[in-house]
Amino acid sequence: EAPPADLEWITEVHSKEHVERIRQACLWLKDGYTNLETSDVSITGKTFDVAVAAVGGLLAGADAIMEGKVRNAFCAVRPPGHHALPTRPMGFCIFNNVAIAARYLQRRYGLKKILIIDWDCHHGNGTQEIFYDDPTVFYFSTHQSPFYPRTGDAGETGGPDAPHTKLNVPLKKGSGNDQVLAAYKEQLGPAARAFKPDFILISAGFDAAKGDSLGGLLVSPEGFTEMTRFVKALAVELCQGRLMSTLEGGYSLKQLPGCVEAHVRALME
């Protein structure tokens, strides 16, 4: 179950004005839907409640892992979150679920360092911006480039107070398993071992799958299996197996189920 998150955790990442603006917009929207601030964010009257519950799903997953009830977790929640900025929604995202979970783990459980891995086809600009000058959160992303949201250049490596804590690997359209796995083995592995995280979070977007309607990468279910196994092994090696993933993109009802199943089965191994 995904109980509603306490708003205090959401405002660890987002401004109170942002949260209230979303709440008020949904409160007054009784029927149908409308765009909120930008054409790539649609809301209904239920969006605020659903988005708060989505955050709650990640916090519940984090609790279960930290309390030793489960080894790892996959949070099957929407809306996605990795484009959401501190003060505005963006790219289907209302609240930045994975960023809130990272802060929750630090504030509630006293964990010092969090590694966020993002394999969505689109760069998680919101997550990167939130933590760009924060040395306690390492952000790693493989994503199609050039592509929406036009961020995630390899030169984006962290702010003055957090140098070399952001690692972006832009991939050309048509890249698939071999290119993504090479980035994980050759770049993520050494970076993660040097950073030594206390917990690993995955922004698990499956629009990197071959055949997705909004992406141009060619990752197969077998590719997602190998990516999951690699990250899971890192978690076992570095942080007592503490690993949680959350659903981001994925827009083909034909491709999405098989890719998610491959990911979850690998987590369960």
Short mmCIF file of the C-alpha atoms (twelve columns), coordinates in Angstrom:
data_MODEL
# 
_entry.id   MODEL 
# 
loop_
_atom_site.group_PDB 
_atom_site.id 
_atom_site.type_symbol 
_atom_site.label_atom_id 
_atom_site.label_alt_id 
_atom_site.label_comp_id 
_atom_site.label_asym_id 
_atom_site.label_seq_id 
_atom_site.Cartn_x 
_atom_site.Cartn_y 
_atom_site.Cartn_z 
_atom_site.pdbx_PDB_model_num 
ATOM 1   C CA . GLU A 1   0.000   0.000   0.000   1 
ATOM 2   C CA . ALA A 2   1.072   3.587   -0.639  1 
ATOM 3   C CA . PRO A 3   -0.147  5.736   2.251   1 
ATOM 4   C CA . PRO A 4   -0.157  9.490   1.683   1 
ATOM 5   C CA . ALA A 5   3.174   11.073  2.500   1 
ATOM 6   C CA . ASP A 6   3.383   13.744  5.156   1 
ATOM 7   C CA . LEU A 7   3.788   17.040  3.325   1 
ATOM 8   C CA . GLU A 8   6.780   17.895  5.507   1 
ATOM 9   C CA . TRP A 9   8.804   15.329  3.555   1 
ATOM 10  C CA . ILE A 10  7.734   16.753  0.196   1 
ATOM 11  C CA . THR A 11  8.794   20.224  1.318   1 
ATOM 12  C CA . GLU A 12  12.279  18.895  2.090   1 
ATOM 13  C CA . VAL A 13  12.700  19.094  -1.695  1 
ATOM 14  C CA . HIS A 14  9.955   21.368  -3.027  1 
ATOM 15  C CA . SER A 15  8.928   24.843  -1.936  1 
ATOM 16  C CA . LYS A 16  5.767   25.146  0.138   1 
ATOM 17  C CA . GLU A 17  4.418   27.444  -2.587  1 
ATOM 18  C CA . HIS A 18  4.875   24.712  -5.183  1 
ATOM 19  C CA . VAL A 19  3.002   22.159  -3.082  1 
ATOM 20  C CA . GLU A 20  0.160   24.552  -2.301  1 
ATOM 21  C CA . ARG A 21  -0.153  25.654  -5.932  1 
ATOM 22  C CA . ILE A 22  -0.630  22.043  -7.016  1 
ATOM 23  C CA . ARG A 23  -3.119  21.411  -4.230  1 
ATOM 24  C CA . GLN A 24  -5.212  24.475  -5.025  1 
ATOM 25  C CA . ALA A 25  -5.212  23.806  -8.771  1 
ATOM 26  C CA . CYS A 26  -6.530  20.273  -8.209  1 
ATOM 27  C CA . LEU A 27  -9.008  21.386  -5.549  1 
ATOM 28  C CA . TRP A 28  -10.788 23.690  -7.974  1 
ATOM 29  C CA . LEU A 29  -10.689 21.272  -10.920 1 
ATOM 30  C CA . LYS A 30  -13.753 19.103  -10.399 1 
ATOM 31  C CA . ASP A 31  -14.198 17.489  -13.813 1 
ATOM 32  C CA . GLY A 32  -11.932 16.660  -16.733 1 
ATOM 33  C CA . TYR A 33  -8.320  17.750  -16.868 1 
ATOM 34  C CA . THR A 34  -6.192  20.761  -17.721 1 
ATOM 35  C CA . ASN A 35  -2.569  21.610  -18.294 1 
ATOM 36  C CA . LEU A 36  -0.728  23.084  -15.323 1 
ATOM 37  C CA . GLU A 37  1.839   25.789  -16.108 1 
ATOM 38  C CA . THR A 38  3.230   23.827  -19.057 1 
ATOM 39  C CA . SER A 39  1.813   21.711  -21.871 1 
ATOM 40  C CA . ASP A 40  3.632   18.586  -20.674 1 
ATOM 41  C CA . VAL A 41  1.934   18.470  -17.254 1 
ATOM 42  C CA . SER A 42  -1.752  17.561  -17.168 1 
ATOM 43  C CA . ILE A 43  -3.770  17.369  -13.963 1 
ATOM 44  C CA . THR A 44  -7.195  16.234  -12.824 1 
ATOM 45  C CA . GLY A 45  -8.977  16.892  -9.564  1 
ATOM 46  C CA . LYS A 46  -7.322  13.762  -8.140  1 
ATOM 47  C CA . THR A 47  -3.736  14.538  -9.184  1 
ATOM 48  C CA . PHE A 48  -2.580  16.066  -5.899  1 
ATOM 49  C CA . ASP A 49  -3.833  13.129  -3.834  1 
ATOM 50  C CA . VAL A 50  -2.344  10.597  -6.235  1 
ATOM 51  C CA . ALA A 51  1.019   12.396  -6.340  1 
ATOM 52  C CA . VAL A 52  1.174   12.549  -2.536  1 
ATOM 53  C CA . ALA A 53  0.373   8.830   -2.384  1 
ATOM 54  C CA . ALA A 54  3.102   8.108   -4.940  1 
ATOM 55  C CA . VAL A 55  5.634   9.770   -2.665  1 
ATOM 56  C CA . GLY A 56  4.176   7.786   0.214   1 
ATOM 57  C CA . GLY A 57  4.864   4.581   -1.688  1 
ATOM 58  C CA . LEU A 58  8.579   5.346   -1.809  1 
ATOM 59  C CA . LEU A 59  8.704   6.307   1.854   1 
ATOM 60  C CA . ALA A 60  6.945   3.050   2.766   1 
ATOM 61  C CA . GLY A 61  9.455   1.144   0.649   1 
ATOM 62  C CA . ALA A 62  12.341  2.922   2.317   1 
ATOM 63  C CA . ASP A 63  10.932  2.083   5.755   1 
ATOM 64  C CA . ALA A 64  10.520  -1.586  4.850   1 
ATOM 65  C CA . ILE A 65  14.119  -1.841  3.689   1 
ATOM 66  C CA . MET A 66  15.599  0.065   6.620   1 
ATOM 67  C CA . GLU A 67  13.559  -1.971  9.106   1 
ATOM 68  C CA . GLY A 68  14.763  -5.214  7.530   1 
ATOM 69  C CA . LYS A 69  11.307  -6.360  6.384   1 
ATOM 70  C CA . VAL A 70  12.419  -6.686  2.746   1 
ATOM 71  C CA . ARG A 71  15.781  -6.878  0.970   1 
ATOM 72  C CA . ASN A 72  14.874  -4.386  -1.744  1 
ATOM 73  C CA . ALA A 73  11.799  -2.809  -3.306  1 
ATOM 74  C CA . PHE A 74  10.247  -1.689  -6.577  1 
ATOM 75  C CA . CYS A 75  7.672   1.111   -6.258  1 
ATOM 76  C CA . ALA A 76  5.026   0.812   -8.970  1 
ATOM 77  C CA . VAL A 77  3.813   4.400   -8.662  1 
ATOM 78  C CA . ARG A 78  2.834   7.232   -10.956 1 
ATOM 79  C CA . PRO A 79  3.083   10.161  -11.620 1 
ATOM 80  C CA . PRO A 80  6.790   9.852   -12.350 1 
ATOM 81  C CA . GLY A 81  9.061   12.386  -10.707 1 
ATOM 82  C CA . HIS A 82  12.556  12.930  -12.074 1 
ATOM 83  C CA . HIS A 83  11.742  16.054  -14.126 1 
ATOM 84  C CA . ALA A 84  10.002  17.873  -11.253 1 
ATOM 85  C CA . LEU A 85  11.970  20.938  -10.152 1 
ATOM 86  C CA . PRO A 86  11.959  22.501  -6.661  1 
ATOM 87  C CA . THR A 87  9.412   25.146  -7.663  1 
ATOM 88  C CA . ARG A 88  7.515   23.724  -10.650 1 
ATOM 89  C CA . PRO A 89  6.236   20.529  -12.266 1 
ATOM 90  C CA . MET A 90  7.626   19.379  -15.599 1 
ATOM 91  C CA . GLY A 91  7.463   16.482  -18.035 1 
ATOM 92  C CA . PHE A 92  4.487   14.571  -16.512 1 
ATOM 93  C CA . CYS A 93  6.127   14.948  -13.066 1 
ATOM 94  C CA . ILE A 94  4.453   16.644  -10.089 1 
ATOM 95  C CA . PHE A 95  6.769   15.863  -7.164  1 
ATOM 96  C CA . ASN A 96  10.287  14.453  -7.450  1 
ATOM 97  C CA . ASN A 97  9.636   11.098  -5.806  1 
ATOM 98  C CA . VAL A 98  13.194  9.775   -5.840  1 
ATOM 99  C CA . ALA A 99  14.686  13.044  -4.562  1 
ATOM 100 C CA . ILE A 100 12.210  13.131  -1.683  1 
ATOM 101 C CA . ALA A 101 13.076  9.520   -0.833  1 
ATOM 102 C CA . ALA A 102 16.776  10.417  -0.787  1 
ATOM 103 C CA . ARG A 103 16.199  13.265  1.670   1 
ATOM 104 C CA . TYR A 104 13.886  11.062  3.749   1 
ATOM 105 C CA . LEU A 105 16.590  8.424   4.109   1 
ATOM 106 C CA . GLN A 106 19.080  11.068  5.173   1 
ATOM 107 C CA . ARG A 107 16.823  12.937  7.588   1 
ATOM 108 C CA . ARG A 108 14.910  10.037  9.152   1 
ATOM 109 C CA . TYR A 109 17.585  7.356   9.207   1 
ATOM 110 C CA . GLY A 110 20.742  9.438   9.322   1 
ATOM 111 C CA . LEU A 111 22.231  7.955   6.161   1 
ATOM 112 C CA . LYS A 112 25.024  10.146  4.894   1 
ATOM 113 C CA . LYS A 113 25.421  9.306   1.212   1 
ATOM 114 C CA . ILE A 114 22.814  8.322   -1.388  1 
ATOM 115 C CA . LEU A 115 23.474  7.123   -4.929  1 
ATOM 116 C CA . ILE A 116 20.703  7.773   -7.461  1 
ATOM 117 C CA . ILE A 117 20.868  5.848   -10.734 1 
ATOM 118 C CA . ASP A 118 18.600  7.005   -13.553 1 
ATOM 119 C CA . TRP A 119 18.128  4.782   -16.610 1 
ATOM 120 C CA . ASP A 120 15.111  6.594   -18.047 1 
ATOM 121 C CA . CYS A 121 15.424  7.505   -21.726 1 
ATOM 122 C CA . HIS A 122 15.122  11.169  -20.684 1 
ATOM 123 C CA . HIS A 123 17.623  12.921  -18.445 1 
ATOM 124 C CA . GLY A 124 16.379  13.527  -14.904 1 
ATOM 125 C CA . ASN A 125 16.984  17.251  -14.930 1 
ATOM 126 C CA . GLY A 126 14.925  17.843  -11.792 1 
ATOM 127 C CA . THR A 127 16.838  15.323  -9.706  1 
ATOM 128 C CA . GLN A 128 20.159  16.664  -10.920 1 
ATOM 129 C CA . GLU A 129 19.194  20.283  -10.219 1 
ATOM 130 C CA . ILE A 130 17.960  19.518  -6.698  1 
ATOM 131 C CA . PHE A 131 21.268  17.910  -5.744  1 
ATOM 132 C CA . TYR A 132 23.674  19.669  -8.113  1 
ATOM 133 C CA . ASP A 133 25.631  21.353  -5.328  1 
ATOM 134 C CA . ASP A 134 25.102  18.607  -2.753  1 
ATOM 135 C CA . PRO A 135 28.127  16.325  -2.234  1 
ATOM 136 C CA . THR A 136 26.063  13.792  -0.250  1 
ATOM 137 C CA . VAL A 137 24.033  12.669  -3.282  1 
ATOM 138 C CA . PHE A 138 25.706  11.128  -6.325  1 
ATOM 139 C CA . TYR A 139 23.567  11.199  -9.485  1 
ATOM 140 C CA . PHE A 140 24.321  8.888   -12.432 1 
ATOM 141 C CA . SER A 141 22.305  8.955   -15.645 1 
ATOM 142 C CA . THR A 142 22.306  7.209   -18.998 1 
ATOM 143 C CA . HIS A 143 19.892  8.906   -21.401 1 
ATOM 144 C CA . GLN A 144 19.227  9.631   -25.053 1 
ATOM 145 C CA . SER A 145 20.852  12.824  -26.324 1 
ATOM 146 C CA . PRO A 146 20.053  15.190  -27.922 1 
ATOM 147 C CA . PHE A 147 16.554  14.759  -26.543 1 
ATOM 148 C CA . TYR A 148 14.068  16.209  -24.056 1 
ATOM 149 C CA . PRO A 149 14.736  17.990  -21.682 1 
ATOM 150 C CA . ARG A 150 18.019  19.083  -23.350 1 
ATOM 151 C CA . THR A 151 20.101  18.616  -20.202 1 
ATOM 152 C CA . GLY A 152 22.531  15.937  -19.071 1 
ATOM 153 C CA . ASP A 153 25.661  16.848  -20.973 1 
ATOM 154 C CA . ALA A 154 28.774  14.937  -19.941 1 
ATOM 155 C CA . GLY A 155 30.247  18.239  -18.720 1 
ATOM 156 C CA . GLU A 156 27.554  18.572  -16.020 1 
ATOM 157 C CA . THR A 157 29.480  17.081  -13.105 1 
ATOM 158 C CA . GLY A 158 28.280  18.977  -10.010 1 
ATOM 159 C CA . GLY A 159 28.440  22.442  -8.501  1 
ATOM 160 C CA . PRO A 160 31.369  24.120  -6.739  1 
ATOM 161 C CA . ASP A 161 30.607  22.365  -3.452  1 
ATOM 162 C CA . ALA A 162 29.955  18.982  -5.064  1 
ATOM 163 C CA . PRO A 163 32.466  18.454  -7.868  1 
ATOM 164 C CA . HIS A 164 32.413  15.107  -9.649  1 
ATOM 165 C CA . THR A 165 29.261  13.895  -7.905  1 
ATOM 166 C CA . LYS A 166 27.110  14.000  -11.031 1 
ATOM 167 C CA . LEU A 167 27.944  11.639  -13.888 1 
ATOM 168 C CA . ASN A 168 26.024  11.858  -17.145 1 
ATOM 169 C CA . VAL A 169 26.445  9.438   -20.039 1 
ATOM 170 C CA . PRO A 170 24.555  10.766  -23.089 1 
ATOM 171 C CA . LEU A 171 23.672  8.052   -25.612 1 
ATOM 172 C CA . LYS A 172 22.888  8.414   -29.283 1 
ATOM 173 C CA . LYS A 173 19.477  7.422   -30.608 1 
ATOM 174 C CA . GLY A 174 19.563  3.726   -31.417 1 
ATOM 175 C CA . SER A 175 21.869  2.788   -28.545 1 
ATOM 176 C CA . GLY A 176 20.954  -0.445  -26.821 1 
ATOM 177 C CA . ASN A 177 22.084  -3.062  -24.331 1 
ATOM 178 C CA . ASP A 178 25.783  -3.013  -25.189 1 
ATOM 179 C CA . GLN A 179 26.186  0.753   -24.889 1 
ATOM 180 C CA . VAL A 180 24.182  1.038   -21.657 1 
ATOM 181 C CA . LEU A 181 25.896  -1.908  -19.966 1 
ATOM 182 C CA . ALA A 182 29.301  -0.561  -20.965 1 
ATOM 183 C CA . ALA A 183 28.459  2.720   -19.224 1 
ATOM 184 C CA . TYR A 184 27.450  0.817   -16.098 1 
ATOM 185 C CA . LYS A 185 30.547  -1.370  -15.975 1 
ATOM 186 C CA . GLU A 186 33.104  1.202   -17.056 1 
ATOM 187 C CA . GLN A 187 31.762  4.377   -15.434 1 
ATOM 188 C CA . LEU A 188 29.095  3.666   -12.818 1 
ATOM 189 C CA . GLY A 189 30.974  0.829   -11.132 1 
ATOM 190 C CA . PRO A 190 34.186  2.762   -10.385 1 
ATOM 191 C CA . ALA A 191 32.260  5.907   -9.420  1 
ATOM 192 C CA . ALA A 192 29.971  4.046   -7.032  1 
ATOM 193 C CA . ARG A 193 32.894  2.279   -5.358  1 
ATOM 194 C CA . ALA A 194 34.700  5.574   -4.893  1 
ATOM 195 C CA . PHE A 195 31.565  7.278   -3.496  1 
ATOM 196 C CA . LYS A 196 30.615  4.416   -1.121  1 
ATOM 197 C CA . PRO A 197 26.867  5.072   -0.786  1 
ATOM 198 C CA . ASP A 198 24.749  4.045   2.188   1 
ATOM 199 C CA . PHE A 199 21.696  3.390   -0.041  1 
ATOM 200 C CA . ILE A 200 21.040  3.113   -3.776  1 
ATOM 201 C CA . LEU A 201 17.915  4.463   -5.478  1 
ATOM 202 C CA . ILE A 202 16.971  3.793   -9.104  1 
ATOM 203 C CA . SER A 203 14.824  6.069   -11.254 1 
ATOM 204 C CA . ALA A 204 13.633  3.125   -13.309 1 
ATOM 205 C CA . GLY A 205 12.255  4.557   -16.524 1 
ATOM 206 C CA . PHE A 206 11.394  1.912   -19.099 1 
ATOM 207 C CA . ASP A 207 10.999  4.292   -22.032 1 
ATOM 208 C CA . ALA A 208 14.588  3.293   -22.876 1 
ATOM 209 C CA . ALA A 209 13.052  0.046   -24.137 1 
ATOM 210 C CA . LYS A 210 13.079  -0.857  -27.806 1 
ATOM 211 C CA . GLY A 211 9.701   0.089   -29.272 1 
ATOM 212 C CA . ASP A 212 8.715   2.704   -26.692 1 
ATOM 213 C CA . SER A 213 6.545   5.408   -28.238 1 
ATOM 214 C CA . LEU A 214 8.437   8.322   -26.657 1 
ATOM 215 C CA . GLY A 215 12.000  7.041   -26.791 1 
ATOM 216 C CA . GLY A 216 14.672  6.121   -29.294 1 
ATOM 217 C CA . LEU A 217 16.849  3.695   -27.334 1 
ATOM 218 C CA . LEU A 218 16.805  -0.065  -27.874 1 
ATOM 219 C CA . VAL A 219 17.198  -1.703  -24.468 1 
ATOM 220 C CA . SER A 220 15.578  -5.158  -24.263 1 
ATOM 221 C CA . PRO A 221 14.055  -6.909  -21.232 1 
ATOM 222 C CA . GLU A 222 17.294  -8.900  -21.041 1 
ATOM 223 C CA . GLY A 223 19.177  -5.595  -20.917 1 
ATOM 224 C CA . PHE A 224 17.111  -4.394  -17.974 1 
ATOM 225 C CA . THR A 225 17.770  -7.721  -16.255 1 
ATOM 226 C CA . GLU A 226 21.527  -7.252  -16.585 1 
ATOM 227 C CA . MET A 227 21.357  -3.603  -15.500 1 
ATOM 228 C CA . THR A 228 19.381  -4.615  -12.416 1 
ATOM 229 C CA . ARG A 229 21.784  -7.428  -11.561 1 
ATOM 230 C CA . PHE A 230 24.740  -5.079  -11.870 1 
ATOM 231 C CA . VAL A 231 23.220  -2.431  -9.600  1 
ATOM 232 C CA . LYS A 232 21.994  -5.052  -7.134  1 
ATOM 233 C CA . ALA A 233 25.524  -6.454  -6.888  1 
ATOM 234 C CA . LEU A 234 26.829  -2.960  -6.193  1 
ATOM 235 C CA . ALA A 235 24.250  -2.550  -3.423  1 
ATOM 236 C CA . VAL A 236 25.292  -5.854  -1.851  1 
ATOM 237 C CA . GLU A 237 28.952  -4.878  -2.100  1 
ATOM 238 C CA . LEU A 238 28.637  -1.296  -0.894  1 
ATOM 239 C CA . CYS A 239 25.548  -0.767  1.259   1 
ATOM 240 C CA . GLN A 240 24.198  -3.985  2.757   1 
ATOM 241 C CA . GLY A 241 21.987  -4.600  -0.277  1 
ATOM 242 C CA . ARG A 242 19.911  -1.480  0.364   1 
ATOM 243 C CA . LEU A 243 18.267  -0.859  -3.011  1 
ATOM 244 C CA . MET A 244 14.955  0.659   -4.080  1 
ATOM 245 C CA . SER A 245 13.673  1.497   -7.536  1 
ATOM 246 C CA . THR A 246 10.709  3.563   -8.642  1 
ATOM 247 C CA . LEU A 247 8.817   3.686   -11.916 1 
ATOM 248 C CA . GLU A 248 9.563   6.713   -14.068 1 
ATOM 249 C CA . GLY A 249 8.858   6.708   -17.819 1 
ATOM 250 C CA . GLY A 250 7.552   3.896   -19.999 1 
ATOM 251 C CA . TYR A 251 4.784   4.561   -22.508 1 
ATOM 252 C CA . SER A 252 4.240   1.415   -24.585 1 
ATOM 253 C CA . LEU A 253 1.714   -0.980  -23.091 1 
ATOM 254 C CA . LYS A 254 3.247   -3.642  -25.321 1 
ATOM 255 C CA . GLN A 255 6.831   -3.155  -24.081 1 
ATOM 256 C CA . LEU A 256 6.433   -1.868  -20.518 1 
ATOM 257 C CA . PRO A 257 5.108   -5.027  -18.762 1 
ATOM 258 C CA . GLY A 258 7.903   -7.304  -19.947 1 
ATOM 259 C CA . CYS A 259 10.616  -4.813  -19.027 1 
ATOM 260 C CA . VAL A 260 9.199   -4.187  -15.559 1 
ATOM 261 C CA . GLU A 261 8.812   -7.936  -15.021 1 
ATOM 262 C CA . ALA A 262 12.451  -8.503  -16.010 1 
ATOM 263 C CA . HIS A 263 13.546  -5.830  -13.525 1 
ATOM 264 C CA . VAL A 264 11.431  -7.158  -10.651 1 
ATOM 265 C CA . ARG A 265 12.447  -10.779 -11.248 1 
ATOM 266 C CA . ALA A 266 16.104  -9.734  -11.109 1 
ATOM 267 C CA . LEU A 267 15.471  -7.904  -7.828  1 
ATOM 268 C CA . MET A 268 13.881  -11.076 -6.439  1 
ATOM 269 C CA . GLU A 269 16.778  -13.375 -7.348  1 
# 
